[in-house]
């Protein structure tokens, strides 16, 4: 049911079918070598920590749009805490809720030639790029978003999607090996 929802935003229960535009974020921990800032060598792939059989289900894993490795982000420490006013969760939630009404995926499709990428890769990249544009450039409208901003968002989305494909190549080299995502701006 989750795999079906991740594919088309719909799921069924008995005779009823439901739809949603909600995204899913998975969080987890992978044992890492802090000095090398990468996972310990005993992991075959980055999804190996997921429960079996999900960790080996290529169809499920291919539905993940992107992967952000936590070891490249700074650790949370008291130095990250606000000394004065900070963002309250309900205020930030309201901002995110209002940004949800904006959809820049068609803008990405209008400005990007995906060089024959498969549909699932195009959808993943356009959705993530749309999210980046909303979060990083919330002051922009559809008419004022600049070409370099679109390029930055697509580059970031491709990096996250490529990481998923690289891990899938470990599981199925014949199907995913050597797949490099490229595009050009129109």
C-alpha positions in Angstrom: 0.0 0.0 0.0 2.8 2.4 0.9 4.6 1.6 -2.4 1.4 2.4 -4.4 1.0 5.6 -2.5 4.6 6.7 -3.1 4.0 6.1 -6.8 0.8 8.0 -7.5 -0.4 9.6 -4.2 -3.4 7.2 -3.9 -4.1 4.2 -1.7 -7.1 1.9 -1.1 -8.7 0.3 1.8 -11.4 -2.3 1.0 -13.6 -0.7 -1.6 -12.5 2.9 -0.8 -9.7 4.8 -2.4 -8.0 7.9 -1.0 -5.6 10.4 -2.4 -3.2 12.9 -0.9 -0.4 15.2 -1.9 1.5 14.7 1.3 5.1 13.8 1.2 6.9 11.2 3.3 10.2 11.8 5.0 12.1 8.9 6.5 14.7 9.6 9.2 17.1 7.2 10.6 20.6 6.6 11.8 23.5 4.9 10.1 26.6 4.2 12.1 29.3 6.4 10.7 33.0 7.0 10.9 33.0 10.6 12.2 36.6 11.2 11.1 35.9 10.1 7.5 32.4 11.6 7.5 31.0 8.5 5.8 29.1 5.3 6.8 31.0 2.4 8.3 32.3 0.0 5.7 30.1 -2.9 6.8 27.0 -1.5 5.1 26.5 -3.0 1.6 24.5 0.1 0.7 23.0 3.1 2.5 19.5 1.5 2.6 20.8 -1.6 4.4 19.6 -0.3 7.7 16.0 -0.3 6.6 13.9 -3.3 7.7 14.1 -6.3 5.5 12.5 -6.8 2.9 12.3 -3.0 2.2 16.1 -2.7 2.2 16.3 -5.0 -0.8 13.0 -3.9 -2.6 14.3 -2.0 -5.6 10.8 -0.9 -6.6 10.2 0.7 -3.2 13.7 2.3 -3.0 13.3 3.7 -6.5 10.2 5.6 -5.3 12.4 7.5 -2.8 13.1 10.9 -4.5 16.3 11.7 -2.7 18.7 10.9 0.1 20.4 13.4 2.3 23.3 12.0 4.2 23.3 13.3 7.8 27.0 13.1 8.1 27.5 16.0 5.8 25.4 18.3 8.0 26.8 19.8 11.2 25.8 18.2 14.4 23.2 20.0 16.5 25.0 21.7 19.5 24.1 24.4 22.0 25.9 26.9 19.6 23.0 26.3 17.1 20.3 27.3 19.7 18.8 30.8 19.5 19.9 33.2 22.3 16.9 35.5 21.7 13.8 35.1 19.6 13.5 32.0 17.6 11.0 30.3 15.2 8.0 28.8 17.0 6.9 25.5 15.6 3.4 26.7 14.9 4.6 29.8 13.1 7.0 27.8 10.9 4.3 25.2 10.3 2.0 28.0 9.0 4.7 29.3 6.7 5.3 25.8 5.3 1.5 25.3 5.0 1.2 28.4 2.9 4.2 27.6 0.7 2.5 24.2 -0.1 0.0 26.0 -2.3 2.8 27.0 -4.6 3.8 24.5 -7.2 6.9 25.1 -9.3 7.1 21.7 -11.0 5.7 23.0 -14.3 8.3 25.8 -14.2 11.0 23.2 -13.9 9.6 21.2 -16.8 9.3 24.4 -18.9 13.0 25.3 -18.3 14.7 21.9 -18.2 15.5 19.3 -20.9 15.9 16.1 -19.0 18.0 14.4 -21.7 15.7 11.3 -22.0 15.6 10.6 -18.3 12.9 8.1 -17.2 9.6 9.4 -15.9 10.3 8.5 -12.2 13.6 10.5 -12.3 11.9 13.5 -13.9 9.1 13.6 -11.4 11.5 13.2 -8.4 13.8 15.9 -9.6 11.0 18.3 -10.6 9.3 17.9 -7.2 12.5 18.4 -5.2 13.5 21.3 -7.3 10.1 22.9 -6.8 10.5 22.4 -3.1 13.9 24.0 -3.1 12.7 27.0 -5.0 9.8 27.5 -2.5 12.1 27.2 0.5 15.2 29.0 -0.6 13.5 31.7 -2.7 10.1 32.3 -1.0 10.2 35.9 -2.1 10.1 35.0 -5.8 7.0 34.5 -7.9 6.6 32.4 -11.0 7.6 35.4 -13.1 10.6 36.6 -11.0 12.4 33.3 -10.5 15.8 33.6 -12.2 17.5 31.1 -14.4 20.5 30.6 -12.0 18.0 29.9 -9.2 16.3 27.2 -11.3 19.7 25.7 -12.2 20.7 25.7 -8.5 17.5 23.9 -7.5 17.8 21.3 -10.2 21.4 20.7 -9.5 20.6 20.1 -5.8 17.7 17.8 -6.7 19.8 15.8 -9.1 22.5 15.3 -6.4 19.9 13.8 -4.0 18.3 11.7 -6.7 21.7 10.5 -8.0 22.5 9.2 -4.5 19.4 7.0 -4.6 20.3 5.7 -8.0 23.9 5.0 -7.0 22.7 2.9 -4.1 20.2 1.1 -6.3 23.2 0.3 -8.6 24.8 -1.6 -5.7 21.7 -3.7 -5.4 21.1 -4.1 -9.2 24.1 -3.1 -11.3 22.5 -4.4 -14.5 19.5 -2.2 -14.1 20.9 0.9 -12.4 24.7 0.7 -12.9 26.3 3.6 -14.8 23.2 5.7 -14.7 24.2 9.4 -14.5 21.6 12.0 -14.5 22.2 15.0 -16.8 20.1 17.8 -18.0 20.4 21.1 -19.8 18.4 24.3 -19.3 16.3 25.4 -22.2 
